[in-house]
Structure formats: C-alpha cells, structure tokens
C-alpha cells in the first residue's frame, strides 16, 4: 500500500500540475512591425520630454524559442533612433563594468538607419572592461530600425557565455545616443505561468482523491494496519 503522501503526489502528477518556464505573451518577429509587441508588458520606462531630442521612452524584453527579443522606443527628430544597452547578466553590480547602477557584462550597440537591417554598427560584445567590439560575438544580434523604435534579438546562449548558469533573468540600463538613460536600472524576469490541467486530468485527479479517502477509511477500520 502506498503511503498517503506518495499517493497524493501520484494523484497530483496525474492532474498534470507544473510550470512552463520562459513562456511569452506572444511570438515576436523582428521585421520592423511592432504590432506583435502589443501584449508584451513594458519592462522599464522613462519620462517623456526629459530631454529635447533622443528621448528614451521605454525598453521591453521577452523570450521565445531560445531567443531574447527587445524593443527600444525613443523619440529622435530627423534621424533614426540610436541607443546602447548595458546588460548585467549575473545581476551583481559588483562584477563587470560599473555603469549607471549595473555591473555590465554585455554591451549592445544599436546605431543604424531606417533603410538598414542589422548594419555593421549593430552588435553585442563583452563589455566587462567598459568597451565592446563587433568581433566578440559576430552575427549574434539582429535589429531593425523604425522611425521611433529599434527591435531586435539575441540568442540566450550568447548571454550564457560570460555568465555560466544564466537563467534568463538580468538587470539592465539603456541610453540614447543623445545621453538620455533610464532613471533607474530595470530587471527582466522571464514569465513563468502555471500549466492548466485538461478536463481529463481533473477527472483523474478527482478519482485519485476518492481512492485516497477510501484507503484512509479502511486503514482506520483496521486499527491503523495497512
């Protein structure tokens, strides 16, 4: 006879209770249309109008299929938006290069034009000494530039190179090329959603609980002997 706790665990397993890591609000395609970001929460925002030009407005992140996707929105009159991001992938301000409240492991350069997709000055690099180069992770980052946004992606595996055991959570800062940065560092945590049991699993779970109740009654009738 199974012990009560083991039997309960078996019933829960039949129910299919669990979590799905790194779930996302919606699939993202880096194509210059940001309509697919509508259901993705903004990760960090900055006040509108705090600088006359190159006004950083918001940064959003999400994950899907082993990729980290990002959307930087900002206002830049007369030119394509330009920005840099500083990623603290071990979430430790005491390691990496100290800048604007984070300890930067990776630097992201986003300088292009609305007619270019992934130009040569769009890249991610090892920034632990404060500088980074396109040669660090060639081709790892892709981006598309709109009139008031930059969207792009980078493999999560790239972010694990300098941070072994990287779990998808990191701190970050962002700054427009005109010097407007977030008022405070942001933190991105991948969404974790509970899996929803199917109706059949619920029936199995209910049946298991009824069986457990009957077993407990029989055990009490036998004076505690199984």
N, C-alpha and C positions, 0 to 999 in steps of 0.2 A: 504494500500500500504506500502510495506516495505521501510524504509529509505534506501538511497543509500548505506551507509556504511554497513548496515546489509545485504543488498542484495549481496554486493561484498563479504562479509565474507561467505555467504551461497555458492556463486559460488566457492570460494577457498576451502571450505570444500568438495564440490562435486569433485573438482580436486584431493583431497587427499594429499594436501601438509602437510608435517610434518617431524619429525626426528625420527630416531630409535636409542635409547641410547644403550651404551655398545655394539656396533657392533664390530665384529672382522674381521681380514683379512682372517682367516681360522680356522676351528676346530682343536684343539690340543688334541693329545692323549699322555699321559705320559707312554711311552713304551720303551724308550731307543733309539728310532729312531727320529732324529730331522729334517727329511726332511719336515715335516709339518710346520716347522718354517720358511721356505724359503720366504714366502710372508709377514712375520711379521717384521716390522721395528725394528732395534736395539734401545733400549731405552737409553742406555748410554754405552760408550766405553772407553777403557783405552789404552794408547800407548803400543805397543808390544815391549818386550825386556827391559822394565824399571827395571825389577828385574831378577836375574839369574834363579830363579825357583819359581813355584807357581805364574806365571804371569797371573793376571786377565786381560781378554781381552774385554769382553762385558757382558751386562745384558739386557735381553729382557723380557717384560711383555705383556700379552694380556688377555682378558677376554672372557668368553663364558659360557653360561648356569649357571650363578651364581658362577662361579669359576674364581679365578685369577691364571693364568699359568705363570711360569717363566722359563727362560733358562739362566744359567750362563755358560759362556765359558771361559776356562782358561787352561794354559799350566802347567803341573806338571810332571816332569820326574820321572819315576819309581814308581808312586803311583796314586791312584785315586784322582781326584780333591777334594779339601776340601775348604769350604768357609763359611762365615757368611754374613747375610744381616741385615741391620738396617732400619726399616720401620717407617717413620714419617707420620702416617695416618691422623693427623689433620693439616699437612703442617705448623706447628708452631715450630720453633727452640727453642722457649722459654718455651715449655712444654715438658714433657717426659724427657728422659735422654740425655744430650748433648753429641754427639759423631760425629766427622768428619763432622760437619756442619749441622747436623739434630738433631731434638728433638725426640729421639726414643721412640715409644710406643711398638713396637713389635721387638723381636729379632728372627732371623731364623738361626738355626744351620744346616749345611749341611756337615756332615762328614760320609762317607761311603766307600764302595769298589765297584768295578765294578761287583761283584758277588752278591751284595745285593740290594734289593729294599726296601726302607723305613726301614732301620735298626734303632736300638734304639737311635742312636745319630743323628737322623734327625727329627727336631721338631721346632715348633714355640711357643713362650711364651711371657708373659707380661714382658717387659724389661724396664718399666718406672723407675726402681731403678738401672738400669745398668746390671742386671743379669736376666736370664730367665731359666725356668725349663720345662722338658717334660710334667710334670703333669698339667701345666697351661691349655693346650688345647690338651689333648691326642688324637692322631689319626687324628688331623685336617690336618696335612701336609703330603703329599706323595711326594716321589722323586725317581728318577732313576739316577744312575751314569754311565757315559761313560768314555772313556779314557781321554777326554778333555772337558767334559761338565757335567752339572747337570741340569736336567729338573724336574719340579715338579708342584704341585698345592696346593691351599688352598682355602677354601670357602670364598667368600666375606663377608658372615655373620660373620665369625670369626673376621675379621678386623673391624667389626662394634661393637664388644663387648666393646672395650675400647674407641671407637670413635663413639658415637651415632650420627646418621645422616651421616655416612660415605658414600660418593658418588662415590667411586671407584678411586678417584684421590689421589695420595700421593707422598711424596718425599722419597728418599732412598739413602743409601750408601751400598756398598758391599766391602768385603775384603777377600782375600785369606788367608788361614791359615799360609802362609809364610809372611803375612804382606803387600801385595800389594793391595791398595784400589783405588777406582776411584779418579781421580784428583779433581773432584768436585761432589757434590750431584746431583743426577738425579731426574727428575719428571716424573711420569707416569700419563697420562690422557687417559681415555677410549676414543676410536674413536667414534665420532658421525657423522653419514652420513645422508644426506637428503634422504627421501624416494622418489623414482622415480614414477611419475604418470603413470598409464597404459593408452594406447591409448583411451579406452572408457572414462576414466576420462577427458582426454584432450578435447574430443568431447563435453562432458557435460559442461566443463569449457567454451569452445567457445560459446556454446548455451546460457549459462548464461550471458556472456558478451554482446551478441547480444540483449538479452532481456533487460538488463540494459540500453543499448543505446537507444532502442525504448522507454523505460519508461521515460528516461530523455527528449527525443524529445517531447513526449506527454505532459510532465509536463511543458515544456517551451511554448507549443502551448496553454495550458490552463492558461497561465499567472502565472505559479508557483503554481497552485492549484492541489492537488493530488486527 
